[in-house]
Amino acid sequence: MANHPNRAAAPRWPSPAAAEIAAARTAAGLTQREAADLVMSSLRSWEEWEAGRTRMPPVAWAWFSEKAPARGAGA
C-alpha cells in the first residue's frame, strides 16, 4: 500500500526519541509511574516508550510537554 495517500507523507508530528522522553521525565522530577499517570497511560506503555521498543503517540508527548513543567514547578 505504498501508494496510499496517508503513507506517502512523513508524519506531521513525529514521535519523540526514547532518550528525549526519559530526559524530559527526569527533568520534571517524575517517576515513570507519575509520568504515565500524567498522560493517562499505563506504566508498561511508558516503559516501552522510554526503552524505544514502541513509539510514543505525538498527542501523548504534547500532553506531557504541556503538563509536566507545571507539575515539576510544584503546581
PQR file of N, CA, C, O and H, with PARSE charges and radii, in Angstrom:
ATOM      1  N   MET A   1       0.821  -1.207   0.000 -0.4000 1.5000
ATOM      2  CA  MET A   1       0.000   0.000   0.000 -0.0000 2.0000
ATOM      3  C   MET A   1       0.857   1.261   0.000  0.5500 1.7000
ATOM      4  O   MET A   1       0.493   2.264   0.614 -0.5500 1.4000
ATOM      5  N   ALA A   2       1.956   1.211  -0.665 -0.4000 1.5000
ATOM      6  CA  ALA A   2       2.845   2.372  -0.706 -0.0000 2.0000
ATOM      7  C   ALA A   2       2.179   3.571  -1.364  0.5500 1.7000
ATOM      8  O   ALA A   2       2.557   4.713  -1.101 -0.5500 1.4000
ATOM      9  H   ALA A   2       2.252   0.397  -1.164  0.4000 1.0000
ATOM     10  N   ASN A   3       1.200   3.323  -2.209 -0.4000 1.5000
ATOM     11  CA  ASN A   3       0.548   4.435  -2.896 -0.0000 2.0000
ATOM     12  C   ASN A   3      -0.610   5.044  -2.112  0.5500 1.7000
ATOM     13  O   ASN A   3      -1.277   5.949  -2.614 -0.5500 1.4000
ATOM     14  H   ASN A   3       0.893   2.396  -2.423  0.4000 1.0000
ATOM     15  N   HIS A   4      -0.860   4.579  -0.917 -0.4000 1.5000
ATOM     16  CA  HIS A   4      -1.936   5.137  -0.092 -0.0000 2.0000
ATOM     17  C   HIS A   4      -1.557   6.558   0.305  0.5500 1.7000
ATOM     18  O   HIS A   4      -0.417   6.787   0.710 -0.5500 1.4000
ATOM     19  H   HIS A   4      -0.319   3.845  -0.509  0.4000 1.0000
ATOM     20  N   PRO A   5      -2.472   7.521   0.204 -0.5600 1.5000
ATOM     21  CA  PRO A   5      -2.138   8.926   0.491  0.2800 2.0000
ATOM     22  C   PRO A   5      -1.623   9.171   1.906  0.5500 1.7000
ATOM     23  O   PRO A   5      -0.806  10.069   2.111 -0.5500 1.4000
ATOM     24  N   ASN A   6      -2.078   8.402   2.875 -0.4000 1.5000
ATOM     25  CA  ASN A   6      -1.618   8.617   4.241 -0.0000 2.0000
ATOM     26  C   ASN A   6      -0.215   8.074   4.480  0.5500 1.7000
ATOM     27  O   ASN A   6       0.418   8.425   5.476 -0.5500 1.4000
ATOM     28  H   ASN A   6      -2.742   7.673   2.708  0.4000 1.0000
ATOM     29  N   ARG A   7       0.280   7.227   3.589 -0.4000 1.5000
ATOM     30  CA  ARG A   7       1.612   6.651   3.752 -0.0000 2.0000
ATOM     31  C   ARG A   7       2.670   7.427   2.978  0.5500 1.7000
ATOM     32  O   ARG A   7       3.863   7.226   3.203 -0.5500 1.4000
ATOM     33  H   ARG A   7      -0.234   6.942   2.780  0.4000 1.0000
ATOM     34  N   ALA A   8       2.268   8.287   2.095 -0.4000 1.5000
ATOM     35  CA  ALA A   8       3.208   8.989   1.227 -0.0000 2.0000
ATOM     36  C   ALA A   8       3.988  10.063   1.978  0.5500 1.7000
ATOM     37  O   ALA A   8       5.188  10.226   1.756 -0.5500 1.4000
ATOM     38  H   ALA A   8       1.298   8.450   1.913  0.4000 1.0000
ATOM     39  N   ALA A   9       3.339  10.774   2.836 -0.4000 1.5000
ATOM     40  CA  ALA A   9       3.975  11.902   3.522 -0.0000 2.0000
ATOM     41  C   ALA A   9       4.531  11.474   4.874  0.5500 1.7000
ATOM     42  O   ALA A   9       4.022  10.555   5.516 -0.5500 1.4000
ATOM     43  H   ALA A   9       2.364  10.641   3.016  0.4000 1.0000
ATOM     44  N   ALA A  10       5.579  12.157   5.284 -0.4000 1.5000
ATOM     45  CA  ALA A  10       6.123  11.928   6.626 -0.0000 2.0000
ATOM     46  C   ALA A  10       5.120  12.454   7.649  0.5500 1.7000
ATOM     47  O   ALA A  10       4.360  13.374   7.347 -0.5500 1.4000
ATOM     48  H   ALA A  10       5.993  12.903   4.763  0.4000 1.0000
ATOM     49  N   PRO A  11       5.106  11.890   8.846 -0.5600 1.5000
ATOM     50  CA  PRO A  11       4.160  12.375   9.857  0.2800 2.0000
ATOM     51  C   PRO A  11       4.394  13.851  10.180  0.5500 1.7000
ATOM     52  O   PRO A  11       5.533  14.314  10.252 -0.5500 1.4000
ATOM     53  N   ARG A  12       3.320  14.559  10.369 -0.4000 1.5000
ATOM     54  CA  ARG A  12       3.426  15.986  10.713 -0.0000 2.0000
ATOM     55  C   ARG A  12       4.011  16.178  12.098  0.5500 1.7000
ATOM     56  O   ARG A  12       4.766  17.118  12.349 -0.5500 1.4000
ATOM     57  H   ARG A  12       2.395  14.184  10.311  0.4000 1.0000
ATOM     58  N   TRP A  13       3.655  15.286  12.978 -0.4000 1.5000
ATOM     59  CA  TRP A  13       4.123  15.384  14.356 -0.0000 2.0000
ATOM     60  C   TRP A  13       4.860  14.096  14.687  0.5500 1.7000
ATOM     61  O   TRP A  13       4.246  13.123  15.125 -0.5500 1.4000
ATOM     62  H   TRP A  13       3.043  14.522  12.775  0.4000 1.0000
ATOM     63  N   PRO A  14       6.155  14.082  14.483 -0.5600 1.5000
ATOM     64  CA  PRO A  14       6.887  12.844  14.744  0.2800 2.0000
ATOM     65  C   PRO A  14       6.921  12.493  16.229  0.5500 1.7000
ATOM     66  O   PRO A  14       6.813  13.359  17.097 -0.5500 1.4000
ATOM     67  N   SER A  15       7.069  11.230  16.483 -0.4000 1.5000
ATOM     68  CA  SER A  15       7.191  10.763  17.866 -0.0000 2.0000
ATOM     69  C   SER A  15       8.564  11.149  18.401  0.5500 1.7000
ATOM     70  O   SER A  15       9.534  11.160  17.644 -0.5500 1.4000
ATOM     71  H   SER A  15       7.156  10.527  15.777  0.4000 1.0000
ATOM     72  N   PRO A  16       8.665  11.466  19.686 -0.5600 1.5000
ATOM     73  CA  PRO A  16       9.965  11.811  20.262  0.2800 2.0000
ATOM     74  C   PRO A  16      10.857  10.583  20.392  0.5500 1.7000
ATOM     75  O   PRO A  16      10.368   9.454  20.447 -0.5500 1.4000
ATOM     76  N   ALA A  17      12.151  10.806  20.442 -0.4000 1.5000
ATOM     77  CA  ALA A  17      13.096   9.719  20.652 -0.0000 2.0000
ATOM     78  C   ALA A  17      13.013   9.244  22.102  0.5500 1.7000
ATOM     79  O   ALA A  17      12.628  10.003  22.992 -0.5500 1.4000
ATOM     80  H   ALA A  17      12.547  11.723  20.398  0.4000 1.0000
ATOM     81  N   ALA A  18      13.376   7.991  22.328 -0.4000 1.5000
ATOM     82  CA  ALA A  18      13.315   7.409  23.671 -0.0000 2.0000
ATOM     83  C   ALA A  18      14.130   8.223  24.669  0.5500 1.7000
ATOM     84  O   ALA A  18      13.677   8.473  25.786 -0.5500 1.4000
ATOM     85  H   ALA A  18      13.689   7.375  21.605  0.4000 1.0000
ATOM     86  N   ALA A  19      15.330   8.637  24.271 -0.4000 1.5000
ATOM     87  CA  ALA A  19      16.191   9.415  25.173 -0.0000 2.0000
ATOM     88  C   ALA A  19      15.556  10.760  25.521  0.5500 1.7000
ATOM     89  O   ALA A  19      15.721  11.260  26.634 -0.5500 1.4000
ATOM     90  H   ALA A  19      15.698   8.435  23.364  0.4000 1.0000
ATOM     91  N   GLU A  20      14.838  11.338  24.577 -0.4000 1.5000
ATOM     92  CA  GLU A  20      14.164  12.619  24.816 -0.0000 2.0000
ATOM     93  C   GLU A  20      13.034  12.456  25.837  0.5500 1.7000
ATOM     94  O   GLU A  20      12.824  13.322  26.687 -0.5500 1.4000
ATOM     95  H   GLU A  20      14.704  10.932  23.672  0.4000 1.0000
ATOM     96  N   ILE A  21      12.323  11.358  25.744 -0.4000 1.5000
ATOM     97  CA  ILE A  21      11.232  11.082  26.684 -0.0000 2.0000
ATOM     98  C   ILE A  21      11.788  10.918  28.097  0.5500 1.7000
ATOM     99  O   ILE A  21      11.281  11.513  29.048 -0.5500 1.4000
ATOM    100  H   ILE A  21      12.493  10.655  25.053  0.4000 1.0000
ATOM    101  N   ALA A  22      12.831  10.107  28.218 -0.4000 1.5000
ATOM    102  CA  ALA A  22      13.434   9.857  29.532 -0.0000 2.0000
ATOM    103  C   ALA A  22      14.016  11.138  30.120  0.5500 1.7000
ATOM    104  O   ALA A  22      13.858  11.401  31.312 -0.5500 1.4000
ATOM    105  H   ALA A  22      13.242   9.624  27.445  0.4000 1.0000
ATOM    106  N   ALA A  23      14.683  11.930  29.297 -0.4000 1.5000
ATOM    107  CA  ALA A  23      15.289  13.171  29.774 -0.0000 2.0000
ATOM    108  C   ALA A  23      14.225  14.164  30.252  0.5500 1.7000
ATOM    109  O   ALA A  23      14.406  14.829  31.272 -0.5500 1.4000
ATOM    110  H   ALA A  23      14.811  11.716  28.328  0.4000 1.0000
ATOM    111  N   ALA A  24      13.126  14.260  29.516 -0.4000 1.5000
ATOM    112  CA  ALA A  24      12.054  15.188  29.898 -0.0000 2.0000
ATOM    113  C   ALA A  24      11.409  14.765  31.214  0.5500 1.7000
ATOM    114  O   ALA A  24      11.113  15.600  32.069 -0.5500 1.4000
ATOM    115  H   ALA A  24      12.979  13.720  28.687  0.4000 1.0000
ATOM    116  N   ARG A  25      11.200  13.480  31.363 -0.4000 1.5000
ATOM    117  CA  ARG A  25      10.601  12.976  32.609 -0.0000 2.0000
ATOM    118  C   ARG A  25      11.521  13.234  33.792  0.5500 1.7000
ATOM    119  O   ARG A  25      11.070  13.683  34.846 -0.5500 1.4000
ATOM    120  H   ARG A  25      11.440  12.802  30.669  0.4000 1.0000
ATOM    121  N   THR A  26      12.798  12.953  33.622 -0.4000 1.5000
ATOM    122  CA  THR A  26      13.772  13.173  34.688 -0.0000 2.0000
ATOM    123  C   THR A  26      13.864  14.656  35.042  0.5500 1.7000
ATOM    124  O   THR A  26      13.920  15.019  36.217 -0.5500 1.4000
ATOM    125  H   THR A  26      13.164  12.589  32.766  0.4000 1.0000
ATOM    126  N   ALA A  27      13.880  15.504  34.024 -0.4000 1.5000
ATOM    127  CA  ALA A  27      13.957  16.949  34.262 -0.0000 2.0000
ATOM    128  C   ALA A  27      12.741  17.460  35.029  0.5500 1.7000
ATOM    129  O   ALA A  27      12.846  18.406  35.809 -0.5500 1.4000
ATOM    130  H   ALA A  27      13.834  15.209  33.070  0.4000 1.0000
ATOM    131  N   ALA A  28      11.597  16.835  34.808 -0.4000 1.5000
ATOM    132  CA  ALA A  28      10.367  17.229  35.511 -0.0000 2.0000
ATOM    133  C   ALA A  28      10.312  16.650  36.922  0.5500 1.7000
ATOM    134  O   ALA A  28       9.425  16.997  37.703 -0.5500 1.4000
ATOM    135  H   ALA A  28      11.512  16.066  34.174  0.4000 1.0000
ATOM    136  N   GLY A  29      11.254  15.772  37.249 -0.4000 1.5000
ATOM    137  CA  GLY A  29      11.288  15.192  38.585 -0.0000 2.0000
ATOM    138  C   GLY A  29      10.202  14.159  38.823  0.5500 1.7000
ATOM    139  O   GLY A  29       9.729  14.004  39.949 -0.5500 1.4000
ATOM    140  H   GLY A  29      11.974  15.490  36.615  0.4000 1.0000
ATOM    141  N   LEU A  30       9.801  13.451  37.773 -0.4000 1.5000
ATOM    142  CA  LEU A  30       8.720  12.476  37.881 -0.0000 2.0000
ATOM    143  C   LEU A  30       9.248  11.050  37.758  0.5500 1.7000
ATOM    144  O   LEU A  30      10.233  10.800  37.062 -0.5500 1.4000
ATOM    145  H   LEU A  30      10.185  13.577  36.859  0.4000 1.0000
ATOM    146  N   THR A  31       8.592  10.129  38.433 -0.4000 1.5000
ATOM    147  CA  THR A  31       8.875   8.713  38.233 -0.0000 2.0000
ATOM    148  C   THR A  31       8.171   8.288  36.946  0.5500 1.7000
ATOM    149  O   THR A  31       7.355   9.032  36.400 -0.5500 1.4000
ATOM    150  H   THR A  31       7.792  10.332  38.998  0.4000 1.0000
ATOM    151  N   GLN A  32       8.487   7.102  36.474 -0.4000 1.5000
ATOM    152  CA  GLN A  32       7.788   6.604  35.291 -0.0000 2.0000
ATOM    153  C   GLN A  32       6.301   6.455  35.575  0.5500 1.7000
ATOM    154  O   GLN A  32       5.478   6.761  34.712 -0.5500 1.4000
ATOM    155  H   GLN A  32       9.150   6.498  36.917  0.4000 1.0000
ATOM    156  N   ARG A  33       5.947   5.998  36.750 -0.4000 1.5000
ATOM    157  CA  ARG A  33       4.532   5.838  37.122 -0.0000 2.0000
ATOM    158  C   ARG A  33       3.823   7.199  37.103  0.5500 1.7000
ATOM    159  O   ARG A  33       2.725   7.315  36.558 -0.5500 1.4000
ATOM    160  H   ARG A  33       6.616   5.750  37.451  0.4000 1.0000
ATOM    161  N   GLU A  34       4.440   8.219  37.690 -0.4000 1.5000
ATOM    162  CA  GLU A  34       3.832   9.550  37.720 -0.0000 2.0000
ATOM    163  C   GLU A  34       3.671  10.119  36.310  0.5500 1.7000
ATOM    164  O   GLU A  34       2.651  10.732  35.992 -0.5500 1.4000
ATOM    165  H   GLU A  34       5.332   8.124  38.133  0.4000 1.0000
ATOM    166  N   ALA A  35       4.677   9.913  35.477 -0.4000 1.5000
ATOM    167  CA  ALA A  35       4.610  10.410  34.104 -0.0000 2.0000
ATOM    168  C   ALA A  35       3.498   9.698  33.333  0.5500 1.7000
ATOM    169  O   ALA A  35       2.745  10.331  32.593 -0.5500 1.4000
ATOM    170  H   ALA A  35       5.505   9.415  35.735  0.4000 1.0000
ATOM    171  N   ALA A  36       3.402   8.391  33.509 -0.4000 1.5000
ATOM    172  CA  ALA A  36       2.344   7.629  32.843 -0.0000 2.0000
ATOM    173  C   ALA A  36       0.967   8.105  33.297  0.5500 1.7000
ATOM    174  O   ALA A  36       0.062   8.280  32.481 -0.5500 1.4000
ATOM    175  H   ALA A  36       4.014   7.877  34.111  0.4000 1.0000
ATOM    176  N   ASP A  37       0.816   8.311  34.590 -0.4000 1.5000
ATOM    177  CA  ASP A  37      -0.462   8.809  35.118 -0.0000 2.0000
ATOM    178  C   ASP A  37      -0.801  10.178  34.545  0.5500 1.7000
ATOM    179  O   ASP A  37      -1.964  10.481  34.276 -0.5500 1.4000
ATOM    180  H   ASP A  37       1.551   8.169  35.253  0.4000 1.0000
ATOM    181  N   LEU A  38       0.218  10.993  34.362 -0.4000 1.5000
ATOM    182  CA  LEU A  38       0.019  12.355  33.857 -0.0000 2.0000
ATOM    183  C   LEU A  38      -0.600  12.360  32.460  0.5500 1.7000
ATOM    184  O   LEU A  38      -1.416  13.225  32.141 -0.5500 1.4000
ATOM    185  H   LEU A  38       1.162  10.747  34.580  0.4000 1.0000
ATOM    186  N   VAL A  39      -0.209  11.395  31.633 -0.4000 1.5000
ATOM    187  CA  VAL A  39      -0.750  11.324  30.276 -0.0000 2.0000
ATOM    188  C   VAL A  39      -1.819  10.244  30.133  0.5500 1.7000
ATOM    189  O   VAL A  39      -2.205   9.880  29.022 -0.5500 1.4000
ATOM    190  H   VAL A  39       0.454  10.693  31.892  0.4000 1.0000
ATOM    191  N   MET A  40      -2.297   9.732  31.286 -0.4000 1.5000
ATOM    192  CA  MET A  40      -3.347   8.712  31.318 -0.0000 2.0000
ATOM    193  C   MET A  40      -2.961   7.486  30.507  0.5500 1.7000
ATOM    194  O   MET A  40      -3.728   6.996  29.678 -0.5500 1.4000
ATOM    195  H   MET A  40      -1.984  10.028  32.188  0.4000 1.0000
ATOM    196  N   SER A  41      -1.763   7.011  30.766 -0.4000 1.5000
ATOM    197  CA  SER A  41      -1.240   5.831  30.093 -0.0000 2.0000
ATOM    198  C   SER A  41      -0.878   4.789  31.140  0.5500 1.7000
ATOM    199  O   SER A  41      -0.870   5.080  32.336 -0.5500 1.4000
ATOM    200  H   SER A  41      -1.140   7.410  31.439  0.4000 1.0000
ATOM    201  N   SER A  42      -0.581   3.587  30.694 -0.4000 1.5000
ATOM    202  CA  SER A  42      -0.133   2.560  31.623 -0.0000 2.0000
ATOM    203  C   SER A  42       1.369   2.706  31.874  0.5500 1.7000
ATOM    204  O   SER A  42       2.096   3.267  31.054 -0.5500 1.4000
ATOM    205  H   SER A  42      -0.587   3.351  29.722  0.4000 1.0000
ATOM    206  N   LEU A  43       1.808   2.206  32.991 -0.4000 1.5000
ATOM    207  CA  LEU A  43       3.231   2.219  33.296 -0.0000 2.0000
ATOM    208  C   LEU A  43       3.985   1.421  32.231  0.5500 1.7000
ATOM    209  O   LEU A  43       5.057   1.829  31.786 -0.5500 1.4000
ATOM    210  H   LEU A  43       1.218   1.751  33.657  0.4000 1.0000
ATOM    211  N   ARG A  44       3.430   0.305  31.834 -0.4000 1.5000
ATOM    212  CA  ARG A  44       4.081  -0.533  30.821 -0.0000 2.0000
ATOM    213  C   ARG A  44       4.303   0.234  29.519  0.5500 1.7000
ATOM    214  O   ARG A  44       5.371   0.135  28.914 -0.5500 1.4000
ATOM    215  H   ARG A  44       2.559  -0.027  32.196  0.4000 1.0000
ATOM    216  N   SER A  45       3.304   0.991  29.089 -0.4000 1.5000
ATOM    217  CA  SER A  45       3.468   1.792  27.867 -0.0000 2.0000
ATOM    218  C   SER A  45       4.595   2.802  28.032  0.5500 1.7000
ATOM    219  O   SER A  45       5.419   2.976  27.134 -0.5500 1.4000
ATOM    220  H   SER A  45       2.437   1.071  29.580  0.4000 1.0000
ATOM    221  N   TRP A  46       4.625   3.465  29.180 -0.4000 1.5000
ATOM    222  CA  TRP A  46       5.680   4.448  29.411 -0.0000 2.0000
ATOM    223  C   TRP A  46       7.060   3.780  29.375  0.5500 1.7000
ATOM    224  O   TRP A  46       8.000   4.312  28.784 -0.5500 1.4000
ATOM    225  H   TRP A  46       3.956   3.324  29.909  0.4000 1.0000
ATOM    226  N   GLU A  47       7.166   2.638  29.997 -0.4000 1.5000
ATOM    227  CA  GLU A  47       8.438   1.902  29.990 -0.0000 2.0000
ATOM    228  C   GLU A  47       8.850   1.538  28.565  0.5500 1.7000
ATOM    229  O   GLU A  47      10.025   1.630  28.212 -0.5500 1.4000
ATOM    230  H   GLU A  47       6.402   2.206  30.476  0.4000 1.0000
ATOM    231  N   GLU A  48       7.893   1.130  27.760 -0.4000 1.5000
ATOM    232  CA  GLU A  48       8.175   0.771  26.366 -0.0000 2.0000
ATOM    233  C   GLU A  48       8.625   1.992  25.567  0.5500 1.7000
ATOM    234  O   GLU A  48       9.527   1.890  24.736 -0.5500 1.4000
ATOM    235  H   GLU A  48       6.938   1.054  28.048  0.4000 1.0000
ATOM    236  N   TRP A  49       8.004   3.145  25.812 -0.4000 1.5000
ATOM    237  CA  TRP A  49       8.403   4.373  25.114 -0.0000 2.0000
ATOM    238  C   TRP A  49       9.834   4.771  25.473  0.5500 1.7000
ATOM    239  O   TRP A  49      10.635   5.100  24.598 -0.5500 1.4000
ATOM    240  H   TRP A  49       7.271   3.228  26.487  0.4000 1.0000
ATOM    241  N   GLU A  50      10.141   4.738  26.763 -0.4000 1.5000
ATOM    242  CA  GLU A  50      11.489   5.126  27.203 -0.0000 2.0000
ATOM    243  C   GLU A  50      12.550   4.140  26.734  0.5500 1.7000
ATOM    244  O   GLU A  50      13.695   4.528  26.504 -0.5500 1.4000
ATOM    245  H   GLU A  50       9.490   4.471  27.473  0.4000 1.0000
ATOM    246  N   ALA A  51      12.187   2.888  26.591 -0.4000 1.5000
ATOM    247  CA  ALA A  51      13.136   1.869  26.130 -0.0000 2.0000
ATOM    248  C   ALA A  51      13.295   1.897  24.606  0.5500 1.7000
ATOM    249  O   ALA A  51      14.209   1.274  24.065 -0.5500 1.4000
ATOM    250  H   ALA A  51      11.257   2.572  26.778  0.4000 1.0000
ATOM    251  N   GLY A  52      12.413   2.615  23.920 -0.4000 1.5000
ATOM    252  CA  GLY A  52      12.487   2.692  22.469 -0.0000 2.0000
ATOM    253  C   GLY A  52      11.894   1.492  21.758  0.5500 1.7000
ATOM    254  O   GLY A  52      12.107   1.316  20.558 -0.5500 1.4000
ATOM    255  H   GLY A  52      11.671   3.121  24.360  0.4000 1.0000
ATOM    256  N   ARG A  53      11.153   0.664  22.478 -0.4000 1.5000
ATOM    257  CA  ARG A  53      10.534  -0.510  21.858 -0.0000 2.0000
ATOM    258  C   ARG A  53       9.251  -0.166  21.108  0.5500 1.7000
ATOM    259  O   ARG A  53       8.892  -0.842  20.143 -0.5500 1.4000
ATOM    260  H   ARG A  53      10.980   0.807  23.453  0.4000 1.0000
ATOM    261  N   THR A  54       8.570   0.870  21.544 -0.4000 1.5000
ATOM    262  CA  THR A  54       7.398   1.370  20.831 -0.0000 2.0000
ATOM    263  C   THR A  54       7.498   2.888  20.763  0.5500 1.7000
ATOM    264  O   THR A  54       8.221   3.510  21.541 -0.5500 1.4000
ATOM    265  H   THR A  54       8.861   1.419  22.327  0.4000 1.0000
ATOM    266  N   ARG A  55       6.770   3.470  19.830 -0.4000 1.5000
ATOM    267  CA  ARG A  55       6.802   4.924  19.682 -0.0000 2.0000
ATOM    268  C   ARG A  55       5.697   5.575  20.505  0.5500 1.7000
ATOM    269  O   ARG A  55       4.564   5.095  20.543 -0.5500 1.4000
ATOM    270  H   ARG A  55       6.182   2.965  19.198  0.4000 1.0000
ATOM    271  N   MET A  56       6.044   6.661  21.153 -0.4000 1.5000
ATOM    272  CA  MET A  56       5.058   7.403  21.929 -0.0000 2.0000
ATOM    273  C   MET A  56       4.160   8.175  20.956  0.5500 1.7000
ATOM    274  O   MET A  56       4.658   8.834  20.043 -0.5500 1.4000
ATOM    275  H   MET A  56       6.964   7.051  21.122  0.4000 1.0000
ATOM    276  N   PRO A  57       2.847   8.096  21.148 -0.5600 1.5000
ATOM    277  CA  PRO A  57       1.958   8.883  20.289  0.2800 2.0000
ATOM    278  C   PRO A  57       2.262  10.377  20.437  0.5500 1.7000
ATOM    279  O   PRO A  57       2.436  10.869  21.553 -0.5500 1.4000
ATOM    280  N   PRO A  58       2.326  11.091  19.323 -0.5600 1.5000
ATOM    281  CA  PRO A  58       2.626  12.523  19.400  0.2800 2.0000
ATOM    282  C   PRO A  58       1.688  13.293  20.325  0.5500 1.7000
ATOM    283  O   PRO A  58       2.114  14.246  20.976 -0.5500 1.4000
ATOM    284  N   VAL A  59       0.423  12.896  20.392 -0.4000 1.5000
ATOM    285  CA  VAL A  59      -0.506  13.600  21.270 -0.0000 2.0000
ATOM    286  C   VAL A  59      -0.132  13.395  22.739  0.5500 1.7000
ATOM    287  O   VAL A  59      -0.287  14.310  23.548 -0.5500 1.4000
ATOM    288  H   VAL A  59       0.076  12.122  19.862  0.4000 1.0000
ATOM    289  N   ALA A  60       0.355  12.209  23.090 -0.4000 1.5000
ATOM    290  CA  ALA A  60       0.793  11.955  24.472 -0.0000 2.0000
ATOM    291  C   ALA A  60       2.017  12.808  24.796  0.5500 1.7000
ATOM    292  O   ALA A  60       2.140  13.329  25.904 -0.5500 1.4000
ATOM    293  H   ALA A  60       0.480  11.465  22.433  0.4000 1.0000
ATOM    294  N   TRP A  61       2.925  12.947  23.823 -0.4000 1.5000
ATOM    295  CA  TRP A  61       4.116  13.773  24.027 -0.0000 2.0000
ATOM    296  C   TRP A  61       3.719  15.243  24.210  0.5500 1.7000
ATOM    297  O   TRP A  61       4.251  15.930  25.082 -0.5500 1.4000
ATOM    298  H   TRP A  61       2.825  12.523  22.922  0.4000 1.0000
ATOM    299  N   ALA A  62       2.793  15.714  23.392 -0.4000 1.5000
ATOM    300  CA  ALA A  62       2.333  17.104  23.509 -0.0000 2.0000
ATOM    301  C   ALA A  62       1.680  17.329  24.871  0.5500 1.7000
ATOM    302  O   ALA A  62       1.913  18.354  25.513 -0.5500 1.4000
ATOM    303  H   ALA A  62       2.361  15.157  22.683  0.4000 1.0000
ATOM    304  N   TRP A  63       0.878  16.389  25.303 -0.4000 1.5000
ATOM    305  CA  TRP A  63       0.202  16.499  26.588 -0.0000 2.0000
ATOM    306  C   TRP A  63       1.218  16.492  27.729  0.5500 1.7000
ATOM    307  O   TRP A  63       1.135  17.311  28.644 -0.5500 1.4000
ATOM    308  H   TRP A  63       0.688  15.557  24.782  0.4000 1.0000
ATOM    309  N   PHE A  64       2.167  15.574  27.672 -0.4000 1.5000
ATOM    310  CA  PHE A  64       3.199  15.519  28.704 -0.0000 2.0000
ATOM    311  C   PHE A  64       4.003  16.820  28.725  0.5500 1.7000
ATOM    312  O   PHE A  64       4.269  17.372  29.793 -0.5500 1.4000
ATOM    313  H   PHE A  64       2.234  14.908  26.929  0.4000 1.0000
ATOM    314  N   SER A  65       4.385  17.301  27.559 -0.4000 1.5000
ATOM    315  CA  SER A  65       5.176  18.533  27.472 -0.0000 2.0000
ATOM    316  C   SER A  65       4.439  19.728  28.063  0.5500 1.7000
ATOM    317  O   SER A  65       5.049  20.628  28.639 -0.5500 1.4000
ATOM    318  H   SER A  65       4.169  16.853  26.692  0.4000 1.0000
ATOM    319  N   GLU A  66       3.126  19.723  27.912 -0.4000 1.5000
ATOM    320  CA  GLU A  66       2.321  20.824  28.458 -0.0000 2.0000
ATOM    321  C   GLU A  66       2.127  20.690  29.969  0.5500 1.7000
ATOM    322  O   GLU A  66       2.186  21.685  30.690 -0.5500 1.4000
ATOM    323  H   GLU A  66       2.630  18.991  27.444  0.4000 1.0000
ATOM    324  N   LYS A  67       1.900  19.488  30.444 -0.4000 1.5000
ATOM    325  CA  LYS A  67       1.564  19.278  31.852 -0.0000 2.0000
ATOM    326  C   LYS A  67       2.777  19.114  32.771  0.5500 1.7000
ATOM    327  O   LYS A  67       2.731  19.552  33.921 -0.5500 1.4000
ATOM    328  H   LYS A  67       1.852  18.679  29.858  0.4000 1.0000
ATOM    329  N   ALA A  68       3.840  18.507  32.302 -0.4000 1.5000
ATOM    330  CA  ALA A  68       4.985  18.196  33.141 -0.0000 2.0000
ATOM    331  C   ALA A  68       5.674  19.412  33.758  0.5500 1.7000
ATOM    332  O   ALA A  68       5.988  19.376  34.947 -0.5500 1.4000
ATOM    333  H   ALA A  68       3.878  18.151  31.368  0.4000 1.0000
ATOM    334  N   PRO A  69       5.920  20.476  33.015 -0.5600 1.5000
ATOM    335  CA  PRO A  69       6.592  21.616  33.646  0.2800 2.0000
ATOM    336  C   PRO A  69       5.836  22.185  34.846  0.5500 1.7000
ATOM    337  O   PRO A  69       6.448  22.539  35.854 -0.5500 1.4000
ATOM    338  N   ALA A  70       4.515  22.273  34.743 -0.4000 1.5000
ATOM    339  CA  ALA A  70       3.708  22.794  35.850 -0.0000 2.0000
ATOM    340  C   ALA A  70       3.817  21.844  37.043  0.5500 1.7000
ATOM    341  O   ALA A  70       3.888  22.294  38.186 -0.5500 1.4000
ATOM    342  H   ALA A  70       4.018  21.985  33.925  0.4000 1.0000
ATOM    343  N   ARG A  71       3.832  20.568  36.794 -0.4000 1.5000
ATOM    344  CA  ARG A  71       3.930  19.576  37.861 -0.0000 2.0000
ATOM    345  C   ARG A  71       5.291  19.659  38.530  0.5500 1.7000
ATOM    346  O   ARG A  71       5.398  19.591  39.754 -0.5500 1.4000
ATOM    347  H   ARG A  71       3.775  20.202  35.865  0.4000 1.0000
ATOM    348  N   GLY A  72       6.347  19.807  37.705 -0.4000 1.5000
ATOM    349  CA  GLY A  72       7.691  19.894  38.234 -0.0000 2.0000
ATOM    350  C   GLY A  72       7.953  21.188  38.997  0.5500 1.7000
ATOM    351  O   GLY A  72       8.839  21.249  39.850 -0.5500 1.4000
ATOM    352  H   GLY A  72       6.261  19.862  36.710  0.4000 1.0000
ATOM    353  N   ALA A  73       7.170  22.223  38.681 -0.4000 1.5000
ATOM    354  CA  ALA A  73       7.326  23.518  39.334 -0.0000 2.0000
ATOM    355  C   ALA A  73       6.589  23.580  40.661  0.5500 1.7000
ATOM    356  O   ALA A  73       6.604  24.611  41.334 -0.5500 1.4000
ATOM    357  H   ALA A  73       6.450  22.173  37.989  0.4000 1.0000
ATOM    358  N   GLY A  74       5.948  22.492  41.038 -0.4000 1.5000
ATOM    359  CA  GLY A  74       5.264  22.466  42.326 -0.0000 2.0000
ATOM    360  C   GLY A  74       3.793  22.796  42.250  0.5500 1.7000
ATOM    361  O   GLY A  74       3.165  23.067  43.273 -0.5500 1.4000
ATOM    362  H   GLY A  74       5.935  21.655  40.491  0.4000 1.0000
ATOM    363  N   ALA A  75       3.231  22.778  41.049 -0.4000 1.5000
ATOM    364  CA  ALA A  75       1.810  23.074  40.912 -0.0000 2.0000
ATOM    365  C   ALA A  75       0.963  21.874  41.233  0.5500 1.7000
ATOM    366  O   ALA A  75      -0.264  21.950  41.167 -0.5500 1.4000
ATOM    367  H   ALA A  75       3.742  22.558  40.218  0.4000 1.0000
TER
END
